[in-house]
Amino acid sequence: MSETINANLTPLPDKVGVDGLEDKWRAVWDEQGTYKFNNTRDRKAVYSIDTPPPTVSGHLHVGHVFSYTHTDVIARYKRMRGYDVFYPMGWDDNGLPTERRVQNYYGVRVDTSMPYDPDFKPPFEGTDGKKIDAKDQVPISRRNFIELCEKLTAQDEKQFEALWRSLGLSIDWSQTYHTIGEHPQRVAQKAFLRNLARGEAYQKDAPGLWDVTFQTAVAQAELESREYPGFYHKVAFRFEDGTPIYIETTRPELLAACTSLIANPDDDRYKQYFGQYVYSPLFKVKVPILAHPAAEMDKGAGIAMCCTFGDVTDVQWWRDLNLPTRSIIQRNGRIVMDTPDWIEDEQGREIFAETAGKTTFSARKIIVDHLRESGDLDGEPTPTKRMTNFYEKGDKPLEIVTSRQWYLKNGGTDPKLNAELIERGRELNFHPDFMRVRYENWVHGLNGDWLISRQRFFGVPFPLWYPVKADGSADYDHPITPSEDILPIDPTIDVPAGYTAEQRDVPGGFTAEQDIMDTWATSSLTPQIVTHWEEQDEASKALFKATFPMDLRPQGQDIIRTWLFSTVDRAHLENQCLPWAHATLSGWILDPDHKKMSKSKGNVVVPDKPIKQFGADAVRYWAAAARLGLDATYDEGQMKIGRRLAIKLLNATKFALAIGREDENHHVGAPAVAAWDPADVTEPLDRAAMAKMALVVRQATEALESYEHSKALEVIENYFWQFCDDYIELVKNRAYGTADATGHVPSEAATKSARTALGLGLDAFARLLAPYLPYATEEVWSWMHAGSGSVHRAAWPTPDVYEAAAFKVAPELLAHAGEALAALRGIKSKAKVSMKTPILSVKLGVADDVRESLESAVNDIAEAGRVVGRISFVSAAAAIKAAHETAEAAVDAAAKAKAEAEAAIDVIVEDSELGEPPVKKK
């Protein structure tokens, strides 16, 4: 194939640089709608991306630019491959992080008993990051609080958008959404109502993990295990005759909640006691000794008390052994006020009354003091550290509290669904593939369904009401649901059909569901939200048809168990398919000490700093050089390399485009039109450069098709530097068309061949590097293709153009010629003379199979190396023999020459003669 590439050359700048390119080209992209999704083609011609909606927390760090750059590289590549790219952006603006930020930023907290104040003004507007104690926060109504959440998230979102725009993300900003917005709320509520109708969503009173600080239930996926200090207490339970049996516990304050003692069925120490009863210390409650395989024989005394509930193992024992429920911890983390009726011993009831309403810490001290006094504490407590469950954003250990919650089936209690979700994971293309095992391990390890309700305020409300019975209690067994056509609704404000507002919270009337959905319950529906699933207008129907199921989910590796899995679960239940075909997983950013960057560690870098210092292209280069799935160190040295790459592209392109304009009666910088026809590439060295370009295009394309953006960048960058350092240096004199050092003038065809190869090569590099360096490549593209649109809408290079120009010449010729030039320059370096010093004559020893092809480029080599006499090539074997016959001091050099000749790569300088150095002009 022979294809002419036309270039509409524009005036060249006097001086090139990367500074200012971001502002210049962002404005053009916005004005021209360069990244707009057109939605005028069928599904096969569309590439749709389920972009992560970042949590709008007001805090940005350089990790935010990392994975989003990876995604943008793919988006830009697919757009150049001819796809109509659907690349929206969302803001995850509901949930606990937002509420906590609003509480601290404005100094407020919710009091649901407070009336709405339309004129409310918060006591603070930012508190310099200081945490305000709850006692100092001003109580406000739920509605006032939500309004402040909306206000602050809108401010934070502007910061995020400004960052993404400066980074050069090719987002279609007209497709932006908010997870708390009207449309996402409608999607989330509609999906929930359908889950409910199919029996996939259900509510129940059950023990669940509870954060006493945030006053909300926490799902299994949100747990974080941390080491927590405590004390082991050796405590005596007693048989009827007073004989003790000792357990060791870190939570003696739960003695009143004890239901049984549990040991492993294979533990010979306790087999004789299974089925017998003992009495709890202090409270004298009769409890059985039972067997369960989850009891650890080598932990503590090997026998443990099961309390409802101290940890998740207690829940397992309670469920498996059908034990009674004896909860004494309230939602606020304090001991219940009323003495439980299962404590019948009078002295035990008096002791419990001392702990009523106390924190667990205070109650523990009271119980331990009484255990000492009663003689049931053997020795003093011994320090220990244990792994304890925390909410990932919390500061205190989680409690297990029994409460009414909403759950969604996720395979944790249904083996059939679990197997189906495992199979979905096997259908999904993970990049890198080794991340697949993390998904499977998570799904296999699920031990309960997904808890999706939260006892908070800023989130998507459950669209439910309940009838109020005659006694004033809610009838939770018969929820009242709205029709889909009136969604979204807020049950605390809206009234169900058939009722009036006056019937709210009165017998015979209705009451609202107060809980909201977990933020992941909304985020798990991002594919349905962005593609306008089940929206009834024609534009939305067309959008859904063109974009769903989506092509790509990019995300962090740390949320496979939450966002990735939950999205697969929702799409499987609702759409009976995967939500996307591919998932790319990025690693973490490490600080220079190789520690994970995090706000809690105080080792984050604000992303504005490196972008301003090095430029967006340089920061993108650093990010894109990192492989998927692997952590990367924050490295300003890499950014400097990226900046140098961008500047070199500008300089090399300007140099190549300036050559020849004088010949066409134009001054440098004047408009001209060039046609780069591969058929005009006639010289062997030029053809070798085009052969290498064909190879690079093929390798880069294969890498990007496999989502290996870093591999593609490495291939492109390596050849770019070879092209600049070797090829341009070798052919620039011929490209000028001027006489060489010997007075020889290249033919018109030879000059045109060099200029064409330079044009074709730099045109290709502008497109190959466009996904990585969008600003610099757009700048050079505007020089060579003025008026033809953005490089980011240009076609991705294909190998056939360059293969046609190569005309079967091997790419290795360029490497060999480059090594010959390096050898000639090495002569001058060794002699410590200027590179402009002419070489009168030289003999180069080369491998026999390289010699013929290298002779075809001898004129370019001679001119670039300033050889004014003759370059003669001799066999490398002869050169080695001659080297062996020289003085003993040359033996090591000969051995090196032999090794290099055998590799058929390097050239060997046998003999040379230098001329006089050039006279410096004053």
N, C-alpha and C positions, 0 to 999 in steps of 0.2 A: 504494500500500500504506500502511496506517496501522497501526502496531504500538505498543502501550503498553509502555513500559519501567518496570517496577516497581522501586522503591528501598526497601529496608528500612533506614531511617535509624538510625544508632547514635549514642550520645553523642559529641559533638565534644570534642576536647581543648582545654584553656584556652589552650595555647601549642603551636604546631606547629614542627617542625624535622626535619632529616634524621638527626641524630645518634641512634644507637641503633636505627635501623630495621633495619640488617643483622642484628644478633643476634636481634631480635624475630621477623622474618619467616623467617629461615633455620630457626629451631626449628619454626615452624608448618609450613613446607614439608616438612621431614623427617618430622614427626609425621603429616601428612596424606597423604604420598606424592604431592605435587602433580605431580611430574615423572616418576612411575613409568610405564614402558612396560607396557601391559596385555596386548598380543599377543592380543587377542580379536577382531580384525577381519581382513579379507582384505587382500591386497597393495595394492590401490588406495587403501585408507583409511589406509595406513601411510606415514610419511615417515622414512627411515632415513639416518643420518649416519655416515660413516666418519671419526670424530673423530681428529685427529692424536694419537698417543701421544707426549707430550713426552719427550725424552731426560732421564733422571733423573740429573743431574750435580751436584746439590746447590747449583747457582747459579741464581737467578731474577733476571730483570730485567724492566723494564716492557714490553719487547717481547713477553713471554709473554702479557700481557693483551690485546694488540692484535688479532691475528687470531682468538683464541678468543672475543672479544666479538662480532666479525663473525658468527661461526658461531652464537653464542647468540641473536643477534637473529633470525636465520632460523629457528632451532629454536622459539623462542617464538612467532614469527609463524605458523608452520605448525601449531603446537599450537592456537592460537586459531582457525585456519581449519578446525579439526575433525579434523585428522590425529592418529593415535596415533603420537607421535614417538619413534623409537628413537634415543637419544642416549647412547651409552656413552662411557666414558673408559678409556684404556689407559696403561700406563707402558712406555716403551721402555727397559728396564733392562739389556740386555746390550750387549756390544760394547766397543770400545777406550776410549771416554770413561769408562765405568764402571771398567774395569780400571785406568786411569791414576789415577783418583780414589782407588780403594782402595789402590793402591800408596803414594800420598802420604799418605793419611789414616791408614793403619795402619802404614806403614813396612815393608812386606813385598814380596816378589816370589816368583814360582813357580819351584820347582825340581822337575821331574817325577820326579827320583830320590828325593825325600824321602818317607818314609812318612807316613800320615795320623796326626795327633795329636788325639784327641778332646778333650783338655784344653788345647789351645793358646790362649794369650792374646797378642794383638798387643802390640808394644812401645809403640805410641802409640794414642791415641783422638782423632784430630784433630791437625793440625800447623799450624794458623793459616794455611793456604794455601801454606806453604813446600814447595818441591819437594825431596824427599829423593833424593840420589844413589843409583844402583843399588848401589854398593859398600856403602852404609850400610843397605840394606834387608835384613831378615831373610828367608832362604830358607824357604819352607814348601811343603807338598804342594799339588797341584792342588785336591784336595778341600777342604783348609783354606781355600785362597784363594777358592774358589767360595762357601763358607759366609760369608766376610767380605763378599763382593760382595752376597750376598742380605741380609745384616744391614744394610749401609749403604744399599742402595737402598730398603729398607723404611723407614728413617728419612727419606730424602730424599722419598719418595712422600708421607709425611704432610705435609711442607711444601707440596708442590704441591697436594695436596687442600685444605689449609687456604686457600691462595691462591684456588683456583677457587671454593671455597664463599663466601669473602668477596666475591669479584667478582660472585657471584650467577649463576654458570653453572647452567642448568637441566638438569644432568646427571642421568641415572638411575644413581646410585652402586651399585646392585645389579648393574649390568652391567660393572663394572670388570674389567680383565684385565691381565696382565703378559706381555711378550713372551718371558720366560724361564720362564713358568709351565707346568704340566703340559699344559693344554689347547692353548696356542699351540705347544708343542713337538710335540705329536701332529699338529697341522695342518701344521706346517712339514715334519716328517719324512714324513708321508703324501704331501704334494704333491711332495716331492723324489723319493720312490720311484716315483711315477707318471710324473714327468718322465723318470726313468731308464729305466723300462719302455718309454716311447714314443721313446726315443733323443734327448730334448731336453736331458738332462743327461749330461755326459761328462767324463772326466778325461784329461789328457794332460800330458806333459813339454813345457814350452814356456817361452820367455822371458816374464817378467812383471815388472811394477813391484813393487818391494820396499822397504819402509820398514825401515831397519837399526835404528832406535830401538825400534819396536814389534815388530820381528821378524815381520812378516807381509806377505803379498801385498796389493796395493791395486788396486781396480777402476778402470776408466777414468772412471766417474762420480764418483769420490772425489778426482780430481786437482785441484790448484790450481796455476796457473802464477804463479810469482813471479820477480822480478828477483834475480839472484844474481851477486855479483862473482867475477871470475876473471881469467885471463891467456891471451892468444893466444901460442902458441909456433909459430914458423916452423921446420918440421922437414924434413930432406932424406931422401927415399927415393931409392935409386940403381938405375940400370940396371946390367946386367952389366959394362959398361965403366966404371962409377963416375960416369956423368953423373947429376947430381941432378935430381929433380923435387920441388918443395916443396908441402907441405900446411900448413895452419894449424889447430891444434887447441887446445882448452882442457883436454884430458884426456890428456896425454902418458903418464900411468901405465898407459894401456890399450894401449900400443904392442905389447905381447906378445900381445894378443888380436886383432890386426889380421888381417882376412881378404882385404882388397882395397882398391884406391883407386877412388873413384867420381866421375865427372864427368857433366855433362849431355850427352846425345847431340847437342845443337845447339851445343855450345861448340867453336868453331873452334880454340881453343888446345890442345885435348886429343884431337880426332878422330883424329889420326895415331897416338895411343898406345893406342887401344882394342884389346884383345887381346894387348898386350905385358905383360911381367912386370917387376917391380922388387923390390928387397930392402928389408925394413924395417930401419931403423937399430938398432944395438945387437944385435938378435936374429937378423938375417940370414935372416929367413923370406921365402921367395919368394911374392909375392902378385900377382894380375892387376890390370890397369887395365880397368875396366868402365864401361858407360854405363847411366844410369838417369835418367828425367825428373824425379825428386824432388830431384836434385842442384841446388843453387842457384848459378847462374853468378856472381852478384854478392855472394856471401858468402865472405869470406876469400880464399883463392887460387882459388876456383871448383872445386877438386878436394878431396875429403875422404877420410880413411881410414874404412873401415867396420870397427868393432870389435864383437865380440859380448860384451857389448852396452853401448854408451855412452848411447844415447838411443833413442826410439821409431822414428826414421828408420833407425837401424841394423837394427832388427827388420824393418822394411819391406823394406830392401835384402836382408837375409839370406833372407827368405821369397821375395821375387820372383826373386832371382838364384840361389837354391839354393846358398847359400854354406855353408862348413863352420862348425861351432860350436866356438868357442875361448874358453870362459868362464874368467875368472880371478878374478872377484869372488864371494866367499862370501856367505851369508845375513847374516853379522855385519858386512858391509861391508868386510872385509879381503881382502887378496890370498891366493889359495890357497897352501897350504904346499908342495905338491909341484910341482916344475918340470914344465911341460907337455912331452909327448913331441914336439910339433911344433917345439919349439926344439931344433935339433940342434947349432948352433954352440956350442963349448965356452965361449967368452968370454960369449956371450949367456946361457948357462945359469947362469954364475956371477953375472952381473948380476941375473938374475931371482931367484936365491936370496937376494940382498940385500933384495929387496922382499917375500919370502914372509912372510905373517902380518902385514904392516904395514897400517895404514889407508891409504886412497887418498891422503890428504894427505901422509903420510910417504913413500909409494911415489912420488908425483909428484916430490918433492924429489930423491929418489935418481936417478930417471930423467933429470930435467933436468940434474943435475950430470954424469951420464955423457954426455949429449948435448953439453954444452959441451966436455967432454974429447975426444970423438970428432970434433968439428967438424961434427956434424950439426945443431946448433942455429944458425940464422942470426939473429944479433943477440940482444938480450935480450927476454924475454917482455914484452908490452905489455898494460896493464890493459884490461879490458872488462867489460861487464855483459851478461848473457844471461838470457833467460827460461828457467827451469828448473822441471821438474815436482816438486811436493811433494805428499805426502799432506795432505789438507785440515786434519788435526789434528797434523801432524808439524812438526818443526823442522829436519830435514836433507833435502837433495835425495834423491830416490828413486834407487835403483840398479835395474838390470834384471838379474834373476837367473833362471836356468833351474831350474825345479822342477816337481814333479807337483802339479797343481791341478785343482779341479773347476770346470766351466763350465756355464752354462745358456744355451741359444739365445735370442737377443734380436734377431735380424735383422742383427747385425753381420757375419755371414758367409753369410747366406742371403737373397738378393734377394727371394724370394717372401714370406718371413716379414716382411722389412722393409716391403714394400709393404702387407701386411696390417695391420701395426701403424701405418703412416701412415694407413690408412683408418680404423682404430679411433679415432685422434686426431680425424679429421674428423667422426666420429659424436658425439664428446663435446662437450657444451656448455661452452665455456670462458667464465668471467666474470672479467675482461673478455676479449672475444674476441681482442684482439691478442696474448694470451699463447699462442694456438695455434701461432704461428710458432716460438716457442721450442721447443715440443715437436717440431715437424716438423724443425727444423734439427738438433736433437739426434739424432733417429732417422736422418735422412739421413747424418749425420756419423759414425755408428758404424763402427769398423773392426775390431771383434772381438767375440766373445760375452762374456757377463757372467761375470766371475770371481767365484764365490760362496763359495770356501773361504778360511778364515783360520787362521793358525797361532797361535791364541790359546787362551783357556781358558774364559771366561765367555760362553757362547753355546749355541746349539742344536747338539748333536753330529750329524754325519752318521750315519745309522743303518746302518752297514756294518761288516763284517769281511772279512778276506781269508784265503784258505788260506796256510799257510806251507809253502814247498817244502822238499825234503830238504836243500838247502844253507842253510836258515834264512832265505831271502829271502821277501818277501811276493809273492804272485801277484795283482798289481793288476788283471790282465785278467779275473779271475773273482770279482768281489765277492760276498759272502754277504749276502743281504738278509733282514730279519725279515718276518713276516706283519703286516699292518696292525692286526690285533686285539690285538697286544701292545705297540703304541706308546703312549707314547714310551719309547725305550730309550737307554741310554748304553753304547756298545760297549766303553768302557774298564772297565765294571763288569759289564754283562750278558754272557751267554754265548749264542752262536747255537745253534739247534736242531741236535741230532746231535753236539754236542761237550760236553766237560766243562771245568770251570774249570782243571783241571790241564793242559789242552792249549793254554792261552794262551801265545803267543810261543815255541812249540817246533816243530821240524820235524814235519810231518804234522798239526799242529794249526791254530790260527787266530791272527790278530792283529787288533787293533782299528784302525779309522780314527781317527787322532789329531786331525785337523782339525775345526774347527767351522764352522758356516755364518756367512757375513757377516750382520751385523745387518739389512741391507736385505733379505736373503733371507727373514727372518721378517716384517719390517715390510711387505714387499710383499704379504703375505697378510692384512693386517688386515681386509679385507672378509670373507674366509673365516673368520677367527678369530672376529670379533664376531657373525657370523650363524650360527655353529656348523655350518659346512659339513661334511657327511659324518659328523656325530655320529649315533649310532644310536638314542638314546632319543627318545621321541615328542615331548617338549617341544622338543628341539633341531631335530627335523625341522620342527615347526610354525614355529619361529623362522626357520629358513632360508627356508621357503616364503613367510613374510610380509615378509622384509626384503631378499632378494637377487634380482637386482642392486640395489644400494643407490641412493639418490637423490643424495647429495651427498658429495663429497670436498673439504673445505676445507684449504688448506695454504699455505705460503710459496712465493713465486715462485722462490726459489733452489733448491728441490729438485724442480723439474719433471723434471729429467734423472734423478734418483735415485728418489724415492718414487713420483711420479705415473707415470712411464714404466714402472718395474719392476712396479707394481701392474697396469697395463694389460697388460703382457707375461704375468704369471702368470694373470690371468683369461682372457686370450685362449687360452693354451695349455691351461688346465684346464677352463674353463667355456664356452669359445667365445662369449664376449660381453664387453662392457664391464663393469667392476666397479661403475660408477655412471653416472648420466645427466648430472650436472653437476659441474664443478670450479670452486671459487672460489679465486682467488689474491690473497693480501694482499701489500702492499708492506713495506718495512722501516721501522723507527723511526730517525729522525735526532735527533741531539742539537741543542741550540740553535744550534750552529755549522753545522748541516746536514751533519754527518758521521754515517755509519752507526754506530749503537750496537753495541758489541761488548765482550765481557769483555777481549779482548786489548788494546783501546785504553783501557780503564779509564774509559769515559765512560757506563757504564750507570747506570740509576736502579733501586733496589730497589723493586718494586711496592707493598710494604706501606706505604711512606711516603706516596705520593699518596692511597692508599685511606684511610688513617687521617686524613690532613689534609683531604681534600675530600669523602670519601665514595665508596662504590662506584659509585653512580649517576653522579656527576660524572666519574669516570675512564672509565666506559663511554660517556658522552656524547662525551668527547674521542676515544675509539677509534672509535666508530660514525660520527663526522662525517667520517672519512677514507674516500675511495673505494677500491674494490678495485683492486689492481694498481699503486697509486701510493704512494710513500713519504710518511710523515707525520712532522712535527716534534713532539718531545715539548714540549707547551705547557701549562703550568699555568694560563695565562690562559684557555684553552679549558675547563679543568676547573672554574675558577671560574664560568664561564658555565653549565656543566652543573649545578653546585650551585645556582646562582640559579634555573635553570629548575625544578629539583625543588622548591625551597622555594616558588616562585611557584605551582606546581601545588597544593601543600598549602594555601597561603593562599587561593587563588582558590576552591578547592573548599569549604573551610570557610566562606568568606563566602557562597557561593551556597546551601549547605545550611542555613545559619543563618537565611537570610531566610524569613520566613513561619512559623517554628515558634511564634513568640509568638501569631500569629493563631489557631493551632489549640489555644490554651490549654496550650501546652507551654512551659516555660522553655528557653532556648537550651541545647542539649546533651541534651535529653530524647529518648527514642525516638519515632519517628513513622514513618508509612508514606506514601510519595508515589508517585503514578503519573504518569509523564511521557508523555502521549498527544500525538503529533504533531498531532492534530486541534485541540488547545487552543492551538496557535501561530497567532494571528490577526493580530497587528500586523505591518505591512510590514517594519519594521527587524528584528524577530525572525525573520521568514521569510527575510530576506536573509542573516542569520547562519546559518540552517539550509541555505540554498542553497550558501553557501560551504563549509559542513561537508561536504555531499554531494560537492562538487568535490574537496575535500582527501582525503576517504576514497577516492574513485576514483583519484586520482593516487598516493597513498601505496600503495594496493594494487597498482597496476600496477607501481610501482617495485620493491616487494618481490618480486613475482612474477618480475621480471627480475633479482633479486639485487642491486638497487641500493639497499642499505640507507641509504646516506648521502643519496641523493636523497629518499627517503621521509622521513627525519628532517628535512631542510631544509623540505620542504613542510608537515609537521605543525607544526614549531616556529614557522615564520613565521606561520601562522594562529593558533597558540596566543597569541602575543604580541599580535596584532591583536585577538583575542577579548578578552584581558584589558585591553589599553590603550584600545581603542575601544569594543567592544560592552558590556562590563560597565560602563564609565564612563557610557555613553549610557543604559543601561536600569536602573541600580541604583535610582534614585529611584522609577521606575514599579514595579519589582519589590517594593519595600518597601510600595507601596500607600498612601503618605502624600501629603498635599497638597504641591504644588510651590510655588515662590516666589510665584506669583500666587494661590495658594489653590485651584487646580484639583486635584481628587482623581481619579485615574485610575479607570476602570471596573474592576469585578471581573474581567471577561474580559481587559482589557489587562494587569492585574497577573498573572493566571494565565498569560497568553501569555509574559510575560518570564520568570517563574519556570520555566515548562516549557522554554523555549529554553535557559535557563542550565543546567538539569538535563540536558537532552539533550546539550548541548555538552560539559559537563565529564565526563559519562559516556563520551562518545566519546573525549575526550582521554585519559582514564584508560586506555582500551583501546589507542588509537593509540600512546601513549607507553610502554605496558607492555613491549614488547620491548627498549626502550632504558633505561628507568628502572624496573627491576622492583620496587625497594623503595618508592619514593615512590608509585608507582601502586597497589601492593598496599595501602598505608596508606589512600589516599583511597577506594579501592574498598571497604574494610572499613567506612568511614563511611557510604557510600551503599547498600551491598548486604550488610549484615550477615547472616551465616548462609547466604549463597547461594554460598559457595565462593570460590576464588581468581580474581582478574582474569586470571591466566595460564591458566585453564581456561574463561574466558568467550569468547563468540563475537566474532570480529573484526567491527568495524562494517561495515555495508553501506550504500551510498548511498541505497537506496530509502526508508529511514526518514526521512532528512533531506530528501529530495526531496518526500516527502509533506508534511512540515512547511513546506517552502518555498512550496508552492502557486504555483509558477511565478514567484515574485519573483526578480529577478536579484541575484546576490551583490554586484554593484558598488555597490548602495545603501549597504551597510555601509561601504565604503571612502569614498564621497562624504560620508556623515554624519560619519565620523571626521575627514575633512579640514575639514569645516565647524566641528566642535568645536575642532580645532587652531587654526583661524583666530580663533575667539572667544577662546581662551586667549592667542593671540598679541597681541590688543589689550591685554590686561591686562599681559602681559610687557613690551610696548613702553611702557606707561604706568607700569610699575614699581609695580603695585599687587597686592594679594593675589588669588589665584584665586577667593576667595569674594566678591569685589567684584561687585555686580550690574551688569548691562548694562541700561540703561533702554530702549534701542532700537538696532537695527542693520539695515543693509541689506547683503545678501550678493549679490555678482554671481556667477552660475553659468552654465554652458553651457546652451543651450536644451534639449538632449535629456536633461539631468540634472534640470532644475528640477522637473518634475512628480513624479518619484519622491522627490526630496529633501523636497518639501513634505509627503509622507506621514509623514516622520519629524521634522517640525519641533518637535513638542512634546518629544520626547526630546532633541533638540539644544538646545532652549532651556533645559530643566531642567538638563542636564549643564553647559551654559555659564553658568547663572545669569542668563538673560535674562528680566527681569521685565516688560519691555514686549513689543513685537511684533518678530519677525524678518520682514523682508520680503525677498523674492528679486527681483532685477532681472537683466535680461539681461546676460551678460558683455560683449556688444558695447557696450551702453550704458555700462557701467562703464568700459570702455576709452576710449570717446569722452570721458567726463567726466574721466578721468585725463589725457588729452591736453590738455584745456583748462585744467588747473591750472598752477601755476608751473613754470618750467623745471626746477626741482630734482626734479620728479616724473616726468620723462621716462623715466628708467631704470626706475622702478618700473612705469610703464605698459607698457613693452616686455615686462617680465617677466610682467605680468598678462595681456598678449595671448597670449604663448606658452603660459601655463598654461591660459588659457581655450580656446585651440585644441586643447589636449590633452584637454579635457573631463574634467579630473581635479580640479584644485584649485579652491577657491572664492576669490572676490575680495571683500574687505571694502571697501564703498563709503563707508559712513558709520556712525558709532556714537556712543553717548553713555553714559558711565559714571555710575553712581550713587555714593553715598557708600560707602566701605569699611565692612565690618562692624565692630561694636564688639567688641574683644577682651574676653572674660570673664576676671575675676580668678580 
